[in-house]
């Protein structure tokens, strides 16, 4: 049964396979795409992967570890055994951009693991963490044409507030 865990070096091989899937798919404009661009040349070695994991974990608690215009972000990986299935990011507060189109929570599932309920499982599993940060409800957004994410968000109790450009904005209860 999959579980939500902080980033870990224990799934390095599966994680790198998943990143290859995202590259083949042409993933853009996600946290995962940013990781590929920033760390793709260095995480192929155990030491490089360990440094990547340490940096991602630091972004949860260390304002200095986050890039400009970012907020503290609690990243969790959805894994089953030693298999990386996806990631979910909980932004601990909203800045102007996140309040408009990014939201508190963003997620993606590796292409080979989609349509198995993993996004729904991740979202449900991260809601108590959001609540522990005093977030209730959480803003979750998705593209207006992303039927799968619409179902995931609405399945978690998301209530549509509005559509801004191509982004649907939902408020999801965390308690």
Backbone as CSV, one residue per row, in Angstrom:
resi,resn,N_x,N_y,N_z,CA_x,CA_y,CA_z,C_x,C_y,C_z
1,UNK,0.846,-1.177,0.000,0.000,0.000,0.000,0.893,1.242,0.000
2,UNK,0.645,2.186,-0.897,1.486,3.387,-0.967,1.405,4.218,0.310
3,UNK,2.468,4.973,0.558,2.503,5.863,1.711,3.170,7.172,1.329
4,UNK,2.822,8.213,2.071,3.381,9.550,1.871,4.550,9.709,2.830
5,UNK,5.743,9.997,2.284,6.948,10.111,3.107,7.749,11.350,2.679
6,UNK,8.566,11.879,3.578,9.492,12.930,3.149,10.430,12.367,2.083
7,UNK,10.977,13.218,1.213,11.928,12.736,0.207,13.022,11.887,0.854
8,UNK,13.382,10.810,0.187,14.333,9.849,0.737,15.242,9.291,-0.357
9,UNK,16.471,8.988,0.011,17.414,8.396,-0.937,17.092,6.933,-1.215
10,UNK,16.224,6.330,-0.426,15.925,4.902,-0.566,15.241,4.548,-1.884
11,UNK,14.679,5.542,-2.572,13.973,5.268,-3.831,14.701,5.882,-5.029
12,UNK,15.994,6.099,-4.898,16.758,6.799,-5.938,16.546,6.190,-7.330
13,UNK,16.731,4.898,-7.464,16.644,4.285,-8.802,15.260,4.482,-9.414
14,UNK,14.232,4.238,-8.638,12.869,4.390,-9.140,12.549,5.856,-9.423
15,UNK,13.032,6.751,-8.565,12.825,8.179,-8.778,13.434,8.606,-10.113
16,UNK,14.663,8.180,-10.371,15.324,8.567,-11.629,14.593,7.985,-12.842
17,UNK,14.077,6.770,-12.717,13.270,6.200,-13.798,12.018,7.049,-14.037
18,UNK,11.396,7.499,-12.946,10.209,8.346,-13.069,10.556,9.667,-13.751
19,UNK,11.705,10.248,-13.406,12.102,11.514,-14.029,12.315,11.322,-15.523
20,UNK,12.856,10.169,-15.924,12.993,9.863,-17.353,11.616,9.822,-18.024
21,UNK,10.621,9.291,-17.328,9.264,9.264,-17.873,8.725,10.681,-18.067
22,UNK,8.966,11.552,-17.062,8.493,12.939,-17.188,9.198,13.657,-18.337
23,UNK,10.505,13.405,-18.500,11.243,14.025,-19.601,10.668,13.553,-20.935
24,UNK,10.439,12.251,-21.073,9.887,11.701,-22.319,8.512,12.288,-22.618
25,UNK,7.761,12.579,-21.568,6.432,13.147,-21.732,6.477,14.631,-22.092
26,UNK,7.594,15.288,-21.764,7.702,16.722,-22.035,7.098,17.583,-20.939
27,UNK,7.139,17.123,-19.710,6.566,17.845,-18.573,7.159,19.243,-18.448
28,UNK,6.296,20.238,-18.255,6.722,21.620,-18.042,5.873,22.245,-16.944
29,UNK,6.340,23.345,-16.411,5.571,24.164,-15.460,5.110,23.426,-14.217
30,UNK,5.927,22.518,-13.698,5.625,21.842,-12.442,6.877,21.846,-11.585
31,UNK,6.700,21.521,-10.315,7.850,21.374,-9.429,8.798,20.307,-9.992
32,UNK,8.240,19.223,-10.491,9.061,18.145,-11.055,9.882,18.643,-12.231
33,UNK,9.285,19.404,-13.127,10.025,19.951,-14.270,11.158,20.844,-13.787
34,UNK,10.909,21.626,-12.751,11.961,22.462,-12.176,13.095,21.640,-11.601
35,UNK,12.748,20.540,-10.937,13.796,19.652,-10.413,14.642,19.097,-11.547
36,UNK,14.001,18.662,-12.609,14.733,18.073,-13.743,15.708,19.095,-14.306
37,UNK,15.237,20.320,-14.481,16.084,21.372,-15.033,17.248,21.699,-14.102
38,UNK,16.959,21.786,-12.820,17.972,22.242,-11.871,18.920,21.136,-11.426
39,UNK,18.425,19.923,-11.225,19.231,18.864,-10.620,19.547,17.703,-11.554
40,UNK,18.938,17.690,-12.748,19.065,16.545,-13.642,20.487,16.139,-13.978
41,UNK,21.407,17.082,-13.955,22.797,16.761,-14.265,23.575,16.262,-13.053
42,UNK,23.027,16.440,-11.851,23.804,16.097,-10.657,23.235,14.941,-9.844
43,UNK,21.988,14.571,-10.028,21.400,13.567,-9.146,21.612,12.129,-9.597
44,UNK,22.425,11.930,-10.634,22.678,10.584,-11.153,23.616,9.761,-10.266
45,UNK,24.333,10.424,-9.366,25.232,9.725,-8.446,24.597,9.691,-7.058
46,UNK,24.963,8.723,-6.233,24.408,8.695,-4.870,24.666,9.999,-4.101
47,UNK,25.846,10.557,-4.233,26.154,11.808,-3.523,25.301,12.963,-4.072
48,UNK,25.152,13.033,-5.374,24.333,14.080,-5.975,22.871,13.941,-5.597
49,UNK,22.386,12.702,-5.563,20.987,12.480,-5.189,20.769,12.822,-3.721
50,UNK,21.719,12.462,-2.890,21.625,12.785,-1.461,21.581,14.304,-1.254
51,UNK,22.379,15.043,-2.012,22.374,16.504,-1.913,21.027,17.076,-2.372
52,UNK,20.473,16.518,-3.436,19.152,16.937,-3.920,18.096,16.715,-2.847
53,UNK,18.059,15.518,-2.271,17.074,15.200,-1.236,17.243,16.134,-0.043
54,UNK,18.466,16.390,0.358,18.711,17.285,1.495,18.191,18.692,1.209
55,UNK,18.394,19.172,-0.005,17.923,20.513,-0.352,16.396,20.578,-0.369
56,UNK,15.753,19.586,-0.930,14.287,19.574,-0.975,13.719,19.514,0.450
57,UNK,14.338,18.724,1.302,13.866,18.634,2.688,14.101,19.945,3.436
58,UNK,15.198,20.624,3.129,15.493,21.906,3.791,14.473,22.973,3.417
59,UNK,13.898,22.887,2.230,12.928,23.895,1.781,11.651,23.884,2.613
60,UNK,11.515,22.910,3.492,10.359,22.847,4.380,10.550,23.736,5.609
61,UNK,11.799,23.964,5.992,12.047,24.633,7.276,13.014,25.803,7.210
62,UNK,13.702,25.986,6.097,14.792,26.959,6.032,14.525,27.985,4.927
63,UNK,14.150,29.200,5.327,13.866,30.264,4.347,15.057,30.519,3.419
64,UNK,16.268,30.284,3.884,17.463,30.521,3.071,17.583,29.474,1.961
65,UNK,17.018,28.299,2.171,17.134,27.200,1.205,16.180,27.333,0.026
66,UNK,15.266,28.297,0.087,14.281,28.393,-0.989,14.653,29.507,-1.967
67,UNK,14.383,29.288,-3.238,14.649,30.321,-4.232,13.797,31.575,-3.977
68,UNK,14.236,32.680,-4.528,13.498,33.938,-4.402,12.068,33.762,-4.902
69,UNK,11.142,34.398,-4.250,9.716,34.393,-4.608,9.029,33.066,-4.307
70,UNK,9.706,32.150,-3.593,9.089,30.898,-3.167,8.680,31.033,-1.713
71,UNK,7.929,30.070,-1.236,7.546,29.992,0.165,8.001,28.638,0.704
72,UNK,8.059,28.517,2.039,8.407,27.223,2.623,7.442,26.165,2.096
73,UNK,7.996,25.049,1.669,7.203,24.008,1.017,7.549,22.648,1.609
74,UNK,6.521,21.956,2.060,6.676,20.596,2.579,6.414,19.636,1.423
75,UNK,7.469,19.020,0.927,7.344,18.071,-0.174,7.280,16.661,0.396
76,UNK,6.356,15.885,-0.122,6.244,14.482,0.256,6.212,13.644,-1.013
77,UNK,6.784,12.452,-0.899,6.784,11.509,-2.015,5.823,10.382,-1.708
78,UNK,5.116,9.948,-2.727,4.179,8.836,-2.639,4.940,7.623,-3.139
79,UNK,5.211,6.695,-2.220,6.017,5.525,-2.582,5.316,4.251,-2.149
80,UNK,5.687,3.190,-2.812,5.256,1.856,-2.398,6.492,0.978,-2.401
81,UNK,6.931,0.580,-1.210,8.193,-0.135,-1.086,9.320,0.773,-1.533
82,UNK,10.069,0.339,-2.549,11.153,1.181,-3.079,10.768,1.825,-4.416
83,UNK,9.463,1.922,-4.683,8.992,2.495,-5.940,8.418,3.890,-5.726
84,UNK,8.982,4.863,-6.427,8.507,6.237,-6.421,7.317,6.338,-7.369
85,UNK,6.178,6.832,-6.843,4.965,6.934,-7.650,4.598,8.373,-7.983
86,UNK,4.981,9.318,-7.125,4.635,10.709,-7.373,5.079,11.595,-6.237
87,UNK,4.738,12.884,-6.369,5.105,13.845,-5.334,3.944,14.811,-5.126
88,UNK,3.908,15.360,-3.919,2.930,16.384,-3.603,3.648,17.446,-2.795
89,UNK,3.349,18.691,-3.081,3.981,19.817,-2.399,2.915,20.599,-1.652
90,UNK,3.171,20.851,-0.385,2.298,21.684,0.426,3.026,22.992,0.699
91,UNK,2.515,24.052,0.106,3.093,25.377,0.334,2.494,25.914,1.623
92,UNK,3.356,26.265,2.559,2.911,26.583,3.909,2.194,27.918,4.031
93,UNK,2.304,28.747,3.025,1.543,29.996,2.955,1.426,30.364,1.481
94,UNK,0.581,31.340,1.209,0.395,31.786,-0.166,1.021,33.157,-0.358
95,UNK,1.792,33.315,-1.435,2.197,34.649,-1.868,1.188,35.086,-2.933
96,UNK,1.406,36.220,-3.544,0.430,36.750,-4.502,0.177,35.789,-5.664
97,UNK,1.244,35.248,-6.247,1.088,34.341,-7.387,0.370,33.053,-6.979
98,UNK,0.774,32.486,-5.848,0.145,31.249,-5.404,-1.328,31.457,-5.064
99,UNK,-1.650,32.616,-4.502,-3.050,32.916,-4.182,-3.891,33.062,-5.445
100,UNK,-3.254,33.421,-6.535,-3.968,33.598,-7.797,-4.110,32.276,-8.555
101,UNK,-2.998,31.592,-8.803,-3.069,30.407,-9.662,-2.321,29.177,-9.153
102,UNK,-1.509,29.283,-8.141,-0.699,28.132,-7.732,-1.296,27.301,-6.620
103,UNK,-1.848,27.976,-5.619,-2.470,27.278,-4.510,-1.507,26.770,-3.460
104,UNK,-2.082,26.149,-2.439,-1.298,25.551,-1.355,-0.688,24.213,-1.764
105,UNK,-1.368,23.490,-2.640,-0.992,22.104,-2.918,-0.837,21.892,-4.416
106,UNK,0.265,21.240,-4.783,0.497,20.833,-6.167,1.021,19.406,-6.171
107,UNK,0.687,18.653,-7.189,1.089,17.242,-7.207,1.257,16.764,-8.636
108,UNK,1.995,15.679,-8.781,2.001,14.938,-10.034,2.340,13.489,-9.766
109,UNK,1.860,12.639,-10.647,2.063,11.204,-10.575,2.880,10.795,-11.784
110,UNK,3.864,9.928,-11.569,4.682,9.499,-12.707,3.782,8.891,-13.788
111,UNK,4.100,9.133,-15.053,3.222,8.681,-16.134,2.836,7.207,-16.078
112,UNK,3.771,6.317,-15.728,3.443,4.883,-15.725,2.560,4.462,-14.560
113,UNK,2.294,5.368,-13.606,1.480,5.022,-12.436,0.145,5.766,-12.418
114,UNK,-0.180,6.438,-13.489,-1.424,7.210,-13.528,-2.640,6.304,-13.684
115,UNK,-3.795,6.876,-13.344,-5.086,6.202,-13.463,-5.203,5.016,-12.503
116,UNK,-4.502,5.130,-11.370,-4.548,4.084,-10.340,-4.994,4.636,-8.988
117,UNK,-5.425,5.897,-8.943,-5.881,6.494,-7.696,-4.790,7.136,-6.859
118,UNK,-3.577,7.227,-7.388,-2.476,7.763,-6.586,-2.640,9.246,-6.266
119,UNK,-3.102,10.044,-7.209,-3.279,11.475,-6.931,-4.318,11.669,-5.829
120,UNK,-5.392,10.931,-5.888,-6.417,11.014,-4.837,-5.846,10.607,-3.494
121,UNK,-5.076,9.536,-3.475,-4.462,9.074,-2.228,-3.496,10.094,-1.659
122,UNK,-2.668,10.687,-2.510,-1.719,11.706,-2.045,-2.440,12.910,-1.476
123,UNK,-3.446,13.389,-2.199,-4.154,14.579,-1.736,-4.817,14.313,-0.388
124,UNK,-5.509,13.210,-0.256,-6.143,12.889,1.036,-5.093,12.773,2.137
125,UNK,-3.956,12.173,1.830,-2.918,11.949,2.839,-2.232,13.236,3.291
126,UNK,-2.159,14.252,2.433,-1.456,15.484,2.802,-2.356,16.474,3.534
127,UNK,-3.657,16.297,3.483,-4.572,17.255,4.107,-4.356,17.409,5.616
128,UNK,-4.094,16.337,6.374,-3.797,16.540,7.799,-2.524,17.367,8.028
129,UNK,-1.535,17.219,7.176,-0.330,18.036,7.302,-0.676,19.500,7.060
130,UNK,-1.495,19.772,6.055,-1.925,21.145,5.805,-2.641,21.697,7.035
131,UNK,-3.507,20.907,7.605,-4.245,21.345,8.790,-3.286,21.654,9.945
132,UNK,-2.216,20.869,10.074,-1.248,21.096,11.157,-0.528,22.431,11.008
133,UNK,-0.492,22.985,9.811,0.097,24.301,9.567,-0.948,25.413,9.677
134,UNK,-2.164,25.056,10.074,-3.223,26.046,10.222,-3.919,26.390,8.920
135,UNK,-3.736,25.566,7.909,-4.365,25.803,6.608,-5.692,25.054,6.573
136,UNK,-6.787,25.772,6.498,-8.101,25.155,6.363,-9.097,26.234,5.944
137,UNK,-9.575,26.144,4.744,-9.317,25.141,3.724,-8.027,25.450,2.950
138,UNK,-7.626,24.489,2.112,-6.439,24.652,1.266,-6.874,24.990,-0.155
139,UNK,-6.142,25.914,-0.763,-6.384,26.249,-2.162,-5.634,25.254,-3.043
140,UNK,-6.368,24.605,-3.943,-5.777,23.654,-4.890,-6.264,24.056,-6.276
141,UNK,-5.335,24.187,-7.210,-5.700,24.603,-8.560,-5.326,23.528,-9.576
142,UNK,-5.969,23.608,-10.721,-5.607,22.738,-11.834,-6.023,23.420,-13.127
143,UNK,-5.479,22.944,-14.228,-5.879,23.473,-15.518,-7.343,23.147,-15.777
144,UNK,-8.023,24.059,-16.438,-9.452,23.929,-16.697,-9.786,22.693,-17.528
145,UNK,-8.823,22.194,-18.305,-9.078,21.018,-19.137,-8.508,19.719,-18.548
146,UNK,-8.032,19.764,-17.300,-7.446,18.585,-16.672,-8.543,17.822,-15.922
147,UNK,-9.269,17.007,-16.650,-10.415,16.290,-16.101,-10.004,15.392,-14.934
148,UNK,-8.850,14.743,-15.030,-8.405,13.857,-13.953,-8.194,14.637,-12.658
149,UNK,-7.523,15.780,-12.719,-7.307,16.569,-11.509,-8.603,17.172,-10.984
150,UNK,-9.490,17.555,-11.860,-10.790,18.056,-11.410,-11.480,16.989,-10.560
151,UNK,-11.458,15.750,-11.029,-12.087,14.647,-10.279,-11.385,14.421,-8.946
152,UNK,-10.055,14.477,-8.935,-9.290,14.285,-7.697,-9.669,15.350,-6.680
153,UNK,-9.647,16.601,-7.100,-9.904,17.719,-6.188,-11.345,17.683,-5.692
154,UNK,-12.287,17.495,-6.590,-13.694,17.435,-6.182,-13.953,16.212,-5.306
155,UNK,-13.241,15.119,-5.568,-13.376,13.914,-4.748,-12.889,14.119,-3.324
156,UNK,-11.988,15.075,-3.131,-11.481,15.399,-1.794,-12.341,16.470,-1.123
157,UNK,-13.447,16.813,-1.744,-14.340,17.808,-1.164,-14.096,19.215,-1.651
158,UNK,-13.278,19.369,-2.693,-12.977,20.697,-3.216,-14.208,21.400,-3.744
159,UNK,-14.314,22.675,-3.398,-15.420,23.516,-3.853,-14.840,24.558,-4.806
160,UNK,-15.339,24.580,-6.022,-14.852,25.513,-7.035,-15.185,26.944,-6.634
161,UNK,-14.155,27.795,-6.565,-14.379,29.222,-6.321,-14.560,29.960,-7.638
162,UNK,-13.609,29.735,-8.572,-13.687,30.413,-9.860,-12.683,29.813,-10.835
163,UNK,-12.718,30.326,-12.045,-11.743,29.973,-13.077,-11.054,31.263,-13.481
164,UNK,-9.726,31.258,-13.421,-8.942,32.434,-13.798,-8.042,32.035,-14.969
165,UNK,-8.374,32.527,-16.125,-7.632,32.116,-17.314,-7.869,30.634,-17.543
166,UNK,-6.790,29.856,-17.522,-6.911,28.408,-17.717,-6.934,27.641,-16.398
167,UNK,-6.904,28.340,-15.262,-6.817,27.681,-13.948,-8.153,27.670,-13.210
168,UNK,-8.550,26.473,-12.765,-9.687,26.308,-11.867,-9.143,26.390,-10.441
169,UNK,-9.832,27.125,-9.575,-9.401,27.325,-8.194,-10.423,26.716,-7.241
170,UNK,-9.961,25.766,-6.452,-10.816,25.052,-5.509,-10.334,25.274,-4.080
171,UNK,-11.273,25.249,-3.146,-10.958,25.242,-1.723,-11.327,23.862,-1.186
172,UNK,-10.320,23.205,-0.584,-10.473,21.836,-0.093,-10.347,21.848,1.426
173,UNK,-11.367,21.310,2.144,-11.260,21.270,3.604,-10.115,20.334,4.035
174,UNK,-9.420,20.733,5.089,-8.306,19.915,5.576,-8.629,19.195,6.872
175,UNK,-9.759,19.502,7.460,-10.127,18.844,8.733,-11.387,18.018,8.555
